[in-house]
Amino acid sequence: MKNIFTTKRLCRAGVIAALYAVLTWALGSFAYGPLQIRPAEALCILPLFFPETVPALWIGCMLANLISGYGLYDIFLGSLATLVAAFLTYGAGRLIKNHILRVAVGGIFPVLLNAFLVPLIWILAGSTDIVYWYEFAVMLLNEGLWIYVLGIPLYVAIYRLRKKGVSVFIDGTAAKNNGKELSDAAESCPPPPDETNDK
């Protein structure tokens, strides 16, 4: 149990939660409502690497939704959708080793859950001008943009930093000075499809 709640993991979780909230707050009203401009959603790809990002994304989303115009529905149900999606993404990361499948499957959970649930939250919060299936399609495209267009470069960047042995992004023993032997955590992540295996 002590290996799960390491100082490094707690710090990473805090940074991710804060990043999600601050990146959302910075966009003000643009980050809420039928056309959500929320690039912080790209962080939802991180459970493919780090288990601590599951609760971190939940807390970050809850904090971000404190200033939402949709009240408690958005604060609790919106963040619950993020929590469930993050948990499923983490599961996909544990089960799937092929990079393309890993990102495609892991990313589909936040896309689908947000597309299905967020318009429902708006309706529950009293929005009378919501056409559910129209908003579902808008959210599907919108969330797909953040998860795949921004999330994939983020995924590749973090993989490469782990492969280089940058200690902030790996757990366990640090990489040796020659840079070829990484920690178990870094080695467990297969190379992306556009990289050659240097072993």
C-alpha positions in Angstrom: 0.0 0.0 0.0 2.8 2.4 0.8 4.1 2.1 -2.8 0.7 3.4 -4.1 0.7 6.6 -2.2 4.3 7.8 -2.8 5.2 11.4 -2.4 5.9 11.7 -6.2 2.5 10.3 -7.0 0.7 12.6 -4.6 2.6 15.6 -6.0 1.7 14.5 -9.6 -1.9 14.1 -8.6 -2.0 17.6 -7.1 -0.4 19.2 -10.1 -2.8 17.5 -12.5 -5.9 18.5 -10.4 -4.6 22.1 -10.3 -3.8 22.2 -14.0 -7.2 20.9 -15.0 -9.0 23.5 -12.8 -6.8 26.5 -13.7 -6.8 25.7 -17.4 -10.6 25.6 -17.3 -11.1 28.7 -15.1 -8.8 30.7 -17.4 -11.3 30.3 -20.2 -14.2 31.6 -18.2 -17.6 31.1 -19.6 -16.2 29.6 -22.8 -15.3 26.4 -20.8 -19.0 25.8 -19.9 -22.2 25.4 -21.7 -23.2 23.9 -25.1 -19.9 24.7 -26.9 -17.3 23.9 -24.3 -13.8 25.1 -25.1 -12.0 23.0 -22.5 -8.5 22.0 -23.6 -7.9 20.7 -20.1 -9.8 17.6 -21.2 -6.6 16.5 -23.0 -5.3 15.6 -19.5 -7.9 12.8 -19.5 -5.4 10.7 -21.5 -3.0 10.6 -18.5 -4.6 7.6 -16.7 -3.0 5.5 -19.4 0.3 6.2 -17.6 -0.5 7.2 -14.0 -3.1 5.7 -11.7 -3.1 8.7 -9.4 -4.5 10.9 -12.2 -7.9 9.1 -11.8 -8.8 10.9 -8.6 -6.8 13.9 -9.7 -9.0 14.5 -12.8 -12.1 14.0 -10.7 -11.0 16.6 -8.1 -9.8 19.0 -10.9 -13.1 18.7 -12.7 -15.1 19.2 -9.5 -13.0 22.4 -8.7 -13.4 23.6 -12.3 -17.2 23.2 -12.2 -17.5 25.2 -9.0 -18.0 28.3 -11.2 -20.2 26.5 -13.8 -23.7 28.0 -14.3 -25.2 24.5 -14.0 -24.8 24.3 -10.2 -24.6 21.1 -8.2 -25.5 18.9 -11.2 -22.4 20.0 -13.0 -20.2 19.9 -9.9 -21.1 16.4 -8.9 -22.5 14.6 -11.9 -20.0 16.2 -14.4 -17.1 15.3 -12.2 -18.5 11.8 -11.7 -18.5 11.3 -15.4 -14.8 12.3 -15.5 -14.0 9.9 -12.6 -15.7 7.0 -14.3 -14.1 7.8 -17.6 -10.6 8.2 -16.0 -11.0 4.8 -14.2 -12.0 3.1 -17.5 -9.1 4.8 -19.3 -6.7 3.5 -16.6 -8.1 0.0 -17.1 -7.5 0.2 -20.8 -3.9 1.3 -20.2 -3.3 -1.7 -18.0 -4.8 -4.2 -20.5 -3.7 -2.8 -23.9 0.0 -2.5 -24.8 -0.3 -1.5 -28.5 -0.1 2.3 -28.6 -2.7 2.9 -31.3 -5.3 0.7 -29.6 -4.3 2.0 -26.2 -5.0 5.6 -27.1 -8.0 4.9 -29.2 -9.7 2.8 -26.6 -8.5 4.7 -23.6 -9.6 8.0 -25.1 -13.1 6.8 -26.1 -14.3 6.7 -22.5 -14.1 10.4 -21.8 -15.5 11.2 -25.2 -18.5 9.0 -24.9 -19.3 9.6 -21.3 -19.2 13.3 -21.7 -21.2 13.2 -24.9 -24.0 11.2 -23.2 -24.0 12.8 -19.8 -23.2 16.5 -20.1 -26.3 17.4 -22.2 -28.3 15.5 -19.7 -26.8 17.5 -16.9 -27.8 20.7 -18.7 -31.3 19.5 -19.0 -31.5 18.5 -15.3 -30.1 21.9 -14.4 -33.1 23.5 -16.1 -31.9 24.5 -19.6 -35.0 24.5 -21.8 -33.3 25.2 -25.1 -31.3 21.9 -25.1 -31.9 19.4 -28.0 -30.3 16.3 -26.5 -29.1 14.5 -29.6 -27.8 17.7 -31.2 -25.8 18.5 -28.1 -24.7 14.9 -27.9 -23.2 15.2 -31.4 -21.6 18.6 -30.6 -20.0 17.2 -27.3 -18.9 14.1 -29.2 -16.9 16.2 -31.7 -15.8 18.7 -29.1 -14.5 16.1 -26.6 -12.9 14.1 -29.4 -11.0 17.2 -30.4 -9.4 17.7 -27.0 -8.8 14.0 -26.3 -7.3 13.0 -29.6 -5.9 16.2 -31.2 -4.3 17.5 -28.0 -4.2 14.3 -26.0 -2.2 12.2 -28.5 0.8 14.7 -28.7 0.7 14.8 -24.9 0.7 11.0 -24.7 3.7 10.8 -27.1 5.6 13.5 -25.2 5.1 11.8 -21.8 6.1 8.4 -23.3 9.4 9.9 -24.6 10.2 11.6 -21.4 9.6 8.3 -19.5 11.8 6.5 -22.0 14.6 9.1 -21.5 14.3 8.4 -17.7 13.0 11.8 -16.7 12.3 11.0 -13.1 9.2 13.1 -12.7 7.4 10.9 -15.1 8.5 7.5 -13.9 8.2 5.5 -10.7 10.6 3.0 -9.1 14.3 3.1 -9.5 15.8 5.9 -11.7 17.3 5.2 -15.0 21.0 4.4 -15.1 23.5 7.1 -16.2 23.8 5.6 -19.7 20.1 6.2 -20.2 19.4 2.8 -21.6 18.0 1.0 -18.6 14.8 2.6 -17.3 12.6 1.9 -14.3 10.0 -0.9 -14.5 7.3 1.7 -14.9 8.9 3.2 -18.0 9.8 -0.2 -19.5 6.2 -1.4 -19.1 5.1 1.1 -21.6 5.7 -0.1 -25.2 7.2 2.3 -27.8 4.8 4.4 -29.9 4.2 3.1 -33.4 6.4 5.8 -35.0 9.5 4.9 -32.9 12.0 2.1 -33.6 12.8 -0.2 -30.7 16.4 0.6 -29.6 16.9 -2.6 -27.7 
